[in-house]
């Protein structure tokens, strides 16, 4: 008899839910949750499907995740079709197996087992699911959170099923994430002939000292929870493609991953002071993707650590490394937010896979977290 977690994961992987397309994944989850007494509220925005579901009343523990996946890449490089879930040598292969349909299956089955064992649980169990996490992330969790906050919805704890683990399931738990802000900088010069530089103003040449200073700046030293803030130049563009034309415009895009030692306002101020000091003629647009957040030791972190230790006999590392996740939006509700999910070694890659046994273990961990917080 196949494990219910693996069976559900396979059902979800079969649906080619390329972001923001849900491809029927949420309907499968909704049917399972409604069958055990959840009230389900669809919250669809634009091309994105979302739902908020809950069972019970009082102190609220939500499980959050996304049904969308990234593109497969060249399907000929996959050892089996990416949307035909396959188990080989104990590994479940398929796009989304690790990020994050395996986690979704583990959550739903954990909820079914928890409700069967605790039909009159004292707190409220909830699900916050979106199909818009991997791409634009503008019509997904952020809008669900805004809707819930507008009506003063309670959320005490949130477990995000992102693939947090490194070598073994549960070896790393994310109890925070760095903030992310991107600068789109346009430096204005005067286009001209390379043979007559005195009649032009090369914005690339003008910008270089400022860019060197940006790169050399130590923005902070981090703290016990976060590494030092990182600034990386991501894209550069100048010129017409001709070797005899001095460009008139120079575009530079750079991104900050910042710790709780800084705010986005502090970053903006320091960058703009630097650019003005170098007397550049520029326009600058900022895009804030998320603020940093940190969940200190407390009820949720303790419950997660306990669950991991109970089933693996390892003590997880509490880290804030990596990219952004939807946890950055959920933290705005004042909830304690922690990420616990499968090993992330193959996410977004060809032949994405996860140990089938890890998903079974993860579901037991999720159930134990429920039992500690709202049973």
C-alpha positions as CSV (number, residue, x, y, z in Angstrom):
1,X,0.0,0.0,0.0
2,X,1.5,3.4,-1.1
3,X,2.1,6.0,1.6
4,X,-0.7,8.7,1.5
5,X,1.9,11.5,1.6
6,X,3.7,10.1,-1.5
7,X,0.4,9.4,-3.3
8,X,-0.8,13.0,-2.8
9,X,2.6,14.4,-3.8
10,X,2.4,12.4,-7.0
11,X,-1.1,13.7,-7.7
12,X,0.2,17.3,-7.3
13,X,3.3,16.8,-9.4
14,X,1.3,15.5,-12.3
15,X,-0.3,18.9,-12.7
16,X,2.0,21.2,-14.7
17,X,1.5,24.3,-12.5
18,X,4.0,26.6,-14.1
19,X,3.7,29.9,-12.2
20,X,1.2,31.4,-11.8
21,X,-0.9,28.6,-13.2
22,X,-2.3,26.3,-10.5
23,X,-3.4,23.5,-12.9
24,X,-5.9,22.0,-10.5
25,X,-3.5,21.5,-7.5
26,X,-5.5,23.6,-5.1
27,X,-8.7,21.9,-5.9
28,X,-7.2,18.6,-4.8
29,X,-6.0,20.1,-1.5
30,X,-9.4,21.9,-0.9
31,X,-11.3,18.6,-1.4
32,X,-9.1,16.9,1.2
33,X,-9.4,19.8,3.7
34,X,-13.1,20.2,3.3
35,X,-13.5,16.5,4.0
36,X,-12.1,17.0,7.5
37,X,-14.1,20.0,8.4
38,X,-12.1,23.0,7.1
39,X,-13.9,26.1,5.9
40,X,-12.2,27.2,2.7
41,X,-12.2,30.8,1.4
42,X,-10.8,31.3,-2.2
43,X,-8.9,34.6,-2.5
44,X,-8.1,34.9,-6.2
45,X,-6.5,37.9,-7.7
46,X,-5.8,38.4,-11.4
47,X,-4.3,35.3,-12.8
48,X,-3.5,33.8,-9.4
49,X,-5.4,31.3,-7.3
50,X,-5.1,31.5,-3.6
51,X,-7.1,30.1,-0.7
52,X,-7.3,30.6,3.1
53,X,-8.7,27.6,5.0
54,X,-9.3,27.1,8.7
55,X,-10.7,24.7,11.2
56,X,-11.4,25.5,14.9
57,X,-11.1,28.7,16.9
58,X,-8.6,30.5,19.0
59,X,-4.8,30.6,18.8
60,X,-3.9,30.0,15.2
61,X,-1.3,27.9,13.5
62,X,-1.1,28.2,9.7
63,X,0.7,26.2,7.2
64,X,1.8,28.2,4.1
65,X,3.0,27.1,0.7
66,X,2.7,27.5,-3.0
67,X,1.4,25.2,-5.8
68,X,3.3,26.9,-8.6
69,X,6.6,25.6,-9.9
70,X,9.4,27.0,-12.1
71,X,9.9,26.0,-15.7
72,X,11.4,22.6,-16.4
73,X,14.2,23.6,-18.7
74,X,15.1,21.1,-21.4
75,X,12.9,18.2,-20.8
76,X,15.2,15.9,-22.8
77,X,17.7,16.3,-20.0
78,X,15.3,14.8,-17.5
79,X,15.7,11.1,-16.8
80,X,11.9,10.9,-16.7
81,X,9.3,13.4,-17.8
82,X,9.1,16.2,-15.2
83,X,5.4,16.0,-14.7
84,X,5.3,12.2,-14.5
85,X,6.3,11.6,-10.9
86,X,8.6,8.6,-10.7
87,X,10.2,6.8,-7.8
88,X,13.6,5.4,-8.4
89,X,16.0,4.1,-5.7
90,X,13.8,5.6,-3.0
91,X,13.8,9.1,-4.6
92,X,10.6,10.8,-5.9
93,X,11.4,12.7,-9.1
94,X,9.4,15.4,-10.7
95,X,9.2,19.2,-11.0
96,X,8.0,20.4,-7.6
97,X,8.9,17.3,-5.7
98,X,11.1,19.4,-3.3
99,X,9.8,22.9,-4.1
100,X,7.2,22.5,-2.8
101,X,4.5,20.0,-3.7
102,X,6.1,17.4,-1.4
103,X,5.7,19.8,1.5
104,X,2.1,20.5,0.6
105,X,1.3,16.8,0.6
106,X,3.0,16.4,4.0
107,X,1.0,19.3,5.4
108,X,-2.4,17.9,4.2
109,X,-1.8,14.4,5.4
110,X,-0.5,15.7,8.7
111,X,-3.7,17.8,9.1
112,X,-5.8,14.7,8.4
113,X,-4.0,12.6,11.0
114,X,-4.1,15.4,13.5
115,X,-7.8,16.0,13.1
116,X,-8.5,12.3,13.4
117,X,-6.6,12.1,16.6
118,X,-7.8,15.5,18.0
119,X,-11.2,16.2,16.5
120,X,-11.9,18.9,19.2
121,X,-8.5,20.5,19.1
122,X,-8.3,23.7,21.2
123,X,-6.7,26.1,18.7
124,X,-7.3,26.9,15.1
125,X,-5.5,25.1,12.2
126,X,-5.2,27.1,9.0
127,X,-3.8,26.9,5.5
128,X,-2.6,29.8,3.3
129,X,-1.9,28.5,-0.2
130,X,-0.9,30.5,-3.4
131,X,0.0,29.8,-7.0
132,X,2.1,32.9,-7.3
133,X,5.4,32.5,-5.4
134,X,8.0,31.5,-8.0
135,X,7.5,34.3,-10.5
136,X,6.1,37.8,-9.9
137,X,4.7,37.2,-6.4
138,X,2.3,40.1,-6.6
139,X,-1.1,38.5,-6.6
140,X,-0.3,35.7,-4.1
141,X,0.5,35.7,-0.4
142,X,1.1,39.4,-0.2
143,X,-2.5,40.1,-1.2
144,X,-3.9,37.3,1.0
145,X,-2.1,38.8,3.9
146,X,-3.3,42.3,3.2
147,X,-6.9,41.0,3.0
148,X,-6.5,39.1,6.3
149,X,-4.9,42.1,8.0
150,X,-7.7,44.4,6.8
151,X,-10.2,42.3,8.8
152,X,-8.0,41.8,11.8
153,X,-7.6,38.1,11.2
154,X,-5.6,36.3,13.9
155,X,-2.4,34.5,13.1
156,X,0.0,33.5,15.9
157,X,2.2,30.9,14.2
158,X,3.0,30.1,10.6
159,X,5.0,27.2,9.3
160,X,6.2,27.7,5.7
161,X,7.0,24.5,3.9
162,X,9.9,25.8,1.8
163,X,12.8,23.4,1.3
164,X,15.0,24.5,4.1
165,X,17.1,21.4,4.7
166,X,20.6,21.0,3.4
167,X,21.7,17.3,3.8
168,X,19.0,15.7,6.0
169,X,15.4,16.7,6.5
170,X,15.3,19.0,9.5
171,X,19.0,19.8,9.7
172,X,18.3,23.5,8.9
173,X,15.3,25.5,9.9
174,X,14.9,29.1,8.7
175,X,13.7,31.4,11.4
176,X,14.2,34.6,9.4
177,X,15.2,36.0,6.1
178,X,17.2,38.9,4.9
179,X,15.4,41.9,3.3
180,X,15.7,42.5,-0.5
181,X,15.8,45.8,-2.3
182,X,16.8,46.5,-5.9
183,X,18.1,49.8,-7.4
184,X,17.5,50.6,-11.1
185,X,20.0,53.4,-11.8
186,X,20.1,55.4,-15.0
187,X,23.2,57.6,-15.4
188,X,22.8,60.3,-18.0
189,X,25.6,61.5,-20.3
190,X,25.9,63.0,-23.8
191,X,26.2,60.6,-26.8
192,X,29.0,61.4,-29.3
193,X,31.7,60.1,-31.5
194,X,34.6,58.2,-29.8
195,X,37.0,60.3,-31.8
196,X,35.6,63.5,-30.3
197,X,35.2,62.8,-26.6
198,X,35.4,66.5,-25.8
199,X,32.0,66.9,-27.5
200,X,30.4,64.1,-25.4
201,X,30.0,63.0,-21.8
202,X,30.6,59.3,-21.2
203,X,28.3,58.1,-18.4
204,X,30.2,54.8,-18.0
205,X,33.4,56.7,-17.2
206,X,31.6,59.0,-14.9
207,X,30.0,56.2,-13.0
208,X,33.0,54.0,-12.5
209,X,34.3,55.7,-9.3
210,X,30.9,55.6,-7.7
211,X,30.4,52.0,-8.6
212,X,33.8,51.1,-7.2
213,X,32.8,52.8,-4.0
214,X,29.5,51.0,-3.9
215,X,31.2,47.6,-4.3
216,X,33.9,48.4,-1.7
217,X,31.5,49.7,1.0
218,X,30.9,47.5,4.0
219,X,27.2,48.2,4.7
220,X,27.1,46.6,8.1
221,X,28.7,43.7,10.0
222,X,25.6,41.6,10.4
223,X,24.7,40.3,13.8
224,X,24.3,37.0,15.7
225,X,21.3,36.1,13.5
226,X,22.2,37.6,10.1
227,X,25.3,37.7,7.9
228,X,26.6,41.1,6.8
229,X,24.5,42.9,4.2
230,X,25.5,42.1,0.6
231,X,25.3,44.4,-2.4
232,X,25.7,42.8,-5.8
233,X,25.6,44.4,-9.2
234,X,23.2,42.3,-11.3
235,X,22.9,44.0,-14.7
236,X,24.8,46.6,-16.8
237,X,23.9,48.1,-20.1
238,X,25.3,51.0,-22.2
239,X,26.0,51.8,-25.8
240,X,24.4,51.3,-29.2
241,X,26.4,48.2,-30.2
242,X,28.7,50.3,-32.4
243,X,32.4,50.7,-31.5
244,X,32.6,54.3,-32.5
245,X,29.7,55.8,-30.4
246,X,30.1,57.1,-26.9
247,X,27.0,56.0,-25.0
248,X,24.6,58.6,-23.8
249,X,23.0,56.5,-21.1
250,X,24.3,53.9,-18.7
251,X,22.0,51.5,-16.8
252,X,23.1,49.7,-13.7
253,X,20.9,47.4,-11.6
254,X,22.1,46.3,-8.2
255,X,20.5,44.4,-5.3
256,X,20.9,44.5,-1.5
257,X,20.2,41.5,0.7
258,X,20.1,43.3,4.0
259,X,20.1,42.4,7.7
260,X,18.1,43.8,10.6
261,X,21.0,46.2,11.1
262,X,19.7,48.3,8.2
263,X,16.4,49.5,7.0
264,X,15.5,50.1,3.3
265,X,15.4,53.9,4.1
266,X,18.9,53.8,5.4
267,X,20.1,52.0,2.3
268,X,18.4,54.5,0.0
269,X,19.9,57.5,1.9
270,X,23.4,56.1,1.8
271,X,23.3,55.2,-1.9
272,X,21.9,58.6,-2.9
273,X,24.4,60.5,-0.8
274,X,27.2,58.5,-2.5
275,X,25.8,59.2,-6.0
276,X,25.4,62.9,-5.3
277,X,28.9,63.1,-3.9
278,X,30.2,61.8,-7.2
279,X,28.2,64.6,-9.0
280,X,26.4,62.2,-11.3
281,X,23.4,63.1,-13.4
282,X,21.1,60.2,-12.7
283,X,17.6,58.9,-12.1
284,X,17.0,56.1,-9.6
285,X,14.1,53.8,-9.0
286,X,13.9,51.5,-6.0
287,X,12.0,48.2,-5.7
288,X,11.5,46.8,-2.2
289,X,10.8,43.0,-2.4
290,X,10.7,42.4,1.3
291,X,11.8,43.5,4.7
292,X,14.0,41.3,6.9
293,X,12.3,39.3,9.6
294,X,13.4,37.2,12.5
295,X,11.5,34.8,14.7
296,X,13.3,34.5,18.0
297,X,13.2,31.4,20.3
298,X,9.6,31.0,21.4
299,X,6.7,28.6,21.1
300,X,6.9,28.0,17.4
301,X,10.7,27.6,17.2
302,X,10.7,25.4,20.2
303,X,7.9,23.2,18.7
304,X,9.8,22.9,15.4
305,X,13.1,22.0,17.1
306,X,11.3,19.5,19.3
307,X,9.7,17.8,16.3
308,X,13.0,17.5,14.4
309,X,14.9,16.2,17.4
310,X,12.1,13.7,18.2
311,X,12.2,12.1,14.8
312,X,15.9,12.5,13.8
313,X,17.9,12.9,17.0
314,X,19.6,15.9,15.4
315,X,19.3,19.5,16.6
316,X,18.5,21.8,13.6
317,X,20.5,24.9,12.8
318,X,18.5,28.1,13.0
319,X,19.6,30.1,10.0
320,X,18.4,33.2,8.0
321,X,20.5,32.6,4.9
322,X,19.2,32.2,1.3
323,X,16.7,34.1,-0.8
324,X,13.4,35.6,0.0
325,X,10.2,33.6,0.7
326,X,6.6,34.4,1.3
327,X,7.5,34.4,5.0
328,X,8.4,38.0,4.5
329,X,4.7,38.9,3.9
330,X,3.3,36.7,6.6
331,X,5.6,38.1,9.2
332,X,3.8,41.5,8.7
333,X,0.8,40.0,10.5
334,X,2.9,39.8,13.7
335,X,3.1,36.0,13.5
336,X,6.0,33.9,14.5
337,X,7.2,32.5,11.1
338,X,9.5,29.5,10.6
339,X,10.4,27.5,7.4
340,X,10.8,23.7,7.6
341,X,10.9,21.6,4.5
342,X,12.8,19.0,2.4
343,X,16.4,19.0,1.3
344,X,16.9,21.7,-1.3
345,X,19.9,20.3,-3.2
346,X,17.9,19.8,-6.5
347,X,15.3,22.6,-6.4
348,X,14.9,24.5,-9.7
349,X,17.2,21.9,-11.4
350,X,16.8,19.2,-14.0
351,X,15.8,15.9,-12.2
352,X,14.5,17.7,-9.1
353,X,13.9,15.0,-6.5
354,X,13.4,14.3,-2.8
355,X,13.8,11.2,-0.7
356,X,10.3,9.6,-0.4
357,X,11.1,8.7,3.2
358,X,11.8,12.4,3.9
359,X,8.3,13.4,3.0
360,X,6.9,10.8,5.3
361,X,9.1,12.0,8.0
362,X,8.3,15.6,7.3
363,X,4.6,14.9,7.6
364,X,5.1,13.4,11.1
365,X,7.1,16.5,12.1
366,X,4.3,18.7,10.9
367,X,1.8,16.7,12.9
368,X,3.9,16.9,16.0
369,X,4.1,20.7,15.7
370,X,0.3,20.8,15.5
371,X,0.0,18.7,18.6
372,X,2.4,20.9,20.6
373,X,0.7,24.2,19.7
374,X,-3.0,23.6,19.2
375,X,-4.0,20.1,20.3
